[in-house]
Amino acid sequence: MMTTALARNRTTDERTEGTGGGGAWGGGRAFAFVLMISGAAGLLAAWVITLDKFKLLEDPDFTPGCSLNPVVSCGNIMKSEQASVFGFPNPMLGLAAYAVVIGVGAGLLAGARYRRWFWLGLNAGTLFGVGFCTWLQYQSLYSINSLCLWCCLAWVATIVMFCYVTAHNVEHGILPAPAGLRSALGEFHWVPPVLWTGVIGMLVLTRWWDFWTS
């Protein structure tokens, strides 16, 4: 039977009861590294996009380095209304959110355990993040008609952290789920993020098929 990444290092992944009986959960090193790496990837993307956004505000004629052609054009994305949905550049939200995920991963690596409300809050945060990224993907492909490579990196990072946080919570009973689903996510935790990313890749490929093949 496969040894899953989420099940490794059980000495740091077991549930321990808190003083109120609510319990606290840690995570194995593999899971901690997934959070840290995906958080770092998202933070890098948000940082680069934020810097380019500031340069674009200073100089409207500035062309970001990732603007390679009419399709892969970060400048078009940054100039769009969708790039500042909350009244400020979207990546500034990522600067804070991805840093939190890195901190959670580092805490797990050091042996930290978090209570149910914390894990549910993290799950809700990553759910919001992946939902927001999905909306941005739709806007990018079918409204703005351009791609940003750094945005794509942030999308993938957010999908990975959401899938693994959800799998962790299901496996440990923090999120209620049938035993079969818990077992499946434990054994094949890598399938949801791979399939999800593959679907996005196919949408990108088919959206600009004529451009890629010309």
C-alpha positions as CSV (number, residue, x, y, z in Angstrom):
1,M,0.0,0.0,0.0
2,M,1.2,3.5,-0.8
3,T,2.6,5.6,2.0
4,T,1.0,9.0,1.5
5,A,2.6,12.3,2.0
6,L,-0.1,13.4,4.4
7,A,0.4,10.3,6.6
8,R,4.2,10.6,7.0
9,N,5.8,11.5,10.3
10,R,2.9,10.4,12.4
11,T,4.7,11.5,15.5
12,T,4.1,15.1,14.6
13,D,0.7,14.4,12.9
14,E,-1.3,12.8,15.6
15,R,-4.3,14.5,17.3
16,T,-3.8,15.6,20.9
17,E,-6.6,16.7,23.2
18,G,-6.6,20.3,24.4
19,T,-7.7,21.4,27.8
20,G,-11.2,21.9,26.6
21,G,-11.4,18.6,24.8
22,G,-11.5,20.4,21.4
23,G,-8.3,18.8,20.2
24,A,-5.4,20.1,18.2
25,W,-3.8,18.7,15.0
26,G,-0.4,19.0,13.5
27,G,1.0,17.9,10.2
28,G,3.7,15.9,8.7
29,R,6.8,17.4,7.2
30,A,5.7,16.7,3.6
31,F,2.4,18.6,4.2
32,A,4.4,21.4,5.9
33,F,6.7,21.7,2.9
34,V,3.7,21.7,0.5
35,L,2.3,24.7,2.3
36,M,5.6,26.5,2.4
37,I,6.5,25.9,-1.2
38,S,3.1,26.8,-2.6
39,G,3.0,29.8,-0.3
40,A,6.4,30.9,-1.5
41,A,5.5,30.5,-5.1
42,G,2.3,32.5,-4.6
43,L,4.2,35.2,-2.7
44,L,6.9,35.5,-5.4
45,A,4.2,35.9,-8.1
46,A,2.3,38.5,-6.0
47,W,5.5,40.4,-5.3
48,V,6.6,40.6,-8.9
49,I,3.2,41.6,-10.1
50,T,3.0,44.3,-7.4
51,L,6.3,45.8,-8.4
52,D,5.3,45.8,-12.0
53,K,2.0,47.4,-11.1
54,F,3.8,50.3,-9.3
55,K,6.1,50.8,-12.3
56,L,3.1,50.8,-14.6
57,L,1.4,53.5,-12.4
58,E,4.6,55.6,-12.6
59,D,5.0,55.1,-16.4
60,P,1.9,54.2,-18.4
61,D,4.2,53.1,-21.3
62,F,6.0,50.6,-19.1
63,T,6.0,47.0,-20.5
64,P,6.3,44.2,-17.9
65,G,9.0,41.6,-18.7
66,C,6.4,38.9,-18.9
67,S,4.5,40.6,-21.7
68,L,5.8,38.3,-24.5
69,N,3.1,38.5,-27.2
70,P,-0.5,39.5,-27.7
71,V,-1.7,36.5,-25.6
72,V,0.9,36.4,-22.9
73,S,0.6,40.0,-21.9
74,C,0.8,40.9,-18.2
75,G,0.4,44.6,-19.1
76,N,-3.1,44.0,-20.4
77,I,-4.0,42.1,-17.2
78,M,-2.6,44.9,-14.9
79,K,-4.5,47.6,-16.8
80,S,-7.8,45.9,-16.5
81,E,-10.6,46.7,-14.0
82,Q,-10.5,43.1,-12.8
83,A,-6.9,43.7,-11.5
84,S,-8.2,46.0,-8.7
85,V,-11.5,44.4,-7.6
86,F,-11.3,45.5,-4.0
87,G,-10.0,49.1,-4.7
88,F,-6.3,48.1,-4.6
89,P,-4.1,45.9,-6.8
90,N,-5.2,42.2,-6.3
91,P,-1.6,41.0,-5.7
92,M,-1.4,43.1,-2.5
93,L,-4.0,40.7,-1.0
94,G,-1.8,37.8,-2.1
95,L,1.2,39.3,-0.3
96,A,-0.6,38.9,3.0
97,A,-2.4,35.7,2.3
98,Y,0.5,33.7,1.0
99,A,2.8,34.9,3.8
100,V,0.3,33.5,6.3
101,V,0.4,30.1,4.5
102,I,4.2,30.0,4.7
103,G,4.0,30.8,8.4
104,V,1.5,28.0,9.0
105,G,3.8,25.6,7.1
106,A,6.8,26.7,9.1
107,G,4.9,26.3,12.3
108,L,3.9,22.7,11.4
109,L,7.6,22.0,10.5
110,A,8.5,23.1,14.0
111,G,5.9,20.8,15.6
112,A,3.0,23.3,16.1
113,R,-0.5,22.0,16.5
114,Y,-3.6,24.0,15.6
115,R,-7.2,23.7,16.9
116,R,-10.2,22.9,14.8
117,W,-11.3,26.5,14.3
118,F,-7.8,27.4,13.0
119,W,-7.9,24.6,10.4
120,L,-11.4,25.4,9.3
121,G,-10.4,29.1,9.0
122,L,-7.4,28.1,6.9
123,N,-9.7,26.0,4.7
124,A,-12.2,28.8,4.3
125,G,-9.3,31.2,3.4
126,T,-7.9,28.9,0.8
127,L,-11.5,28.3,-0.5
128,F,-11.9,32.0,-1.0
129,G,-8.6,32.2,-2.6
130,V,-9.2,29.4,-5.1
131,G,-12.7,30.8,-5.8
132,F,-11.2,34.2,-6.5
133,C,-8.5,32.7,-8.7
134,T,-11.2,30.8,-10.7
135,W,-13.1,34.0,-11.3
136,L,-9.8,35.7,-12.4
137,Q,-9.1,32.8,-14.7
138,Y,-12.5,33.2,-16.4
139,Q,-11.9,37.0,-16.8
140,S,-8.4,36.4,-18.1
141,L,-9.5,33.9,-20.7
142,Y,-12.9,35.2,-21.9
143,S,-13.0,38.9,-21.0
144,I,-9.5,40.4,-20.9
145,N,-8.3,37.9,-23.5
146,S,-4.7,37.8,-22.2
147,L,-2.6,35.7,-19.9
148,C,-0.1,36.7,-17.2
149,L,2.5,34.0,-16.4
150,W,2.9,35.2,-12.8
151,C,-0.8,35.0,-12.4
152,C,-0.8,31.5,-13.6
153,L,1.9,30.6,-11.0
154,A,-0.4,32.1,-8.3
155,W,-3.4,30.1,-9.6
156,V,-1.5,26.8,-9.4
157,A,-0.1,27.6,-6.0
158,T,-3.5,28.5,-4.6
159,I,-5.1,25.3,-6.1
160,V,-2.3,23.1,-4.5
161,M,-2.7,24.7,-1.0
162,F,-6.5,24.5,-1.1
163,C,-6.5,20.8,-2.2
164,Y,-3.9,19.8,0.4
165,V,-5.5,21.7,3.3
166,T,-8.8,20.2,2.4
167,A,-7.3,16.7,2.2
168,H,-5.6,17.2,5.6
169,N,-8.9,18.3,7.2
170,V,-10.9,15.4,5.7
171,E,-8.3,12.8,6.7
172,H,-8.2,14.0,10.3
173,G,-12.0,14.3,10.7
174,I,-11.9,18.1,10.9
175,L,-14.2,18.1,7.9
176,P,-16.8,15.3,8.1
177,A,-16.6,12.9,5.2
178,P,-17.3,9.2,4.4
179,A,-14.5,6.8,5.3
180,G,-14.1,6.0,1.6
181,L,-13.4,9.6,0.7
182,R,-11.0,9.9,3.6
183,S,-9.1,6.9,2.4
184,A,-9.1,8.0,-1.3
185,L,-7.8,11.5,-0.4
186,G,-5.1,9.9,1.8
187,E,-3.9,7.6,-1.0
188,F,-4.4,9.8,-4.0
189,H,-4.0,13.3,-2.6
190,W,-2.0,14.4,-5.7
191,V,-4.9,13.7,-8.1
192,P,-7.2,16.7,-7.5
193,P,-4.5,19.4,-8.0
194,V,-3.1,17.6,-11.0
195,L,-6.5,17.2,-12.7
196,W,-7.5,20.7,-11.8
197,T,-4.4,22.3,-13.2
198,G,-4.7,20.1,-16.3
199,V,-8.2,21.3,-16.9
200,I,-7.0,24.9,-16.8
201,G,-4.2,24.1,-19.1
202,M,-6.6,22.6,-21.6
203,L,-8.9,25.6,-21.4
204,V,-5.9,27.9,-22.1
205,L,-4.8,25.7,-25.0
206,T,-8.2,25.5,-26.6
207,R,-9.0,29.2,-26.0
208,W,-6.0,30.3,-28.1
209,W,-5.5,27.2,-30.3
210,D,-5.2,29.1,-33.5
211,F,-2.6,31.4,-32.0
212,W,-0.5,28.5,-30.6
213,T,-0.6,26.5,-33.8
214,S,0.0,29.4,-36.3
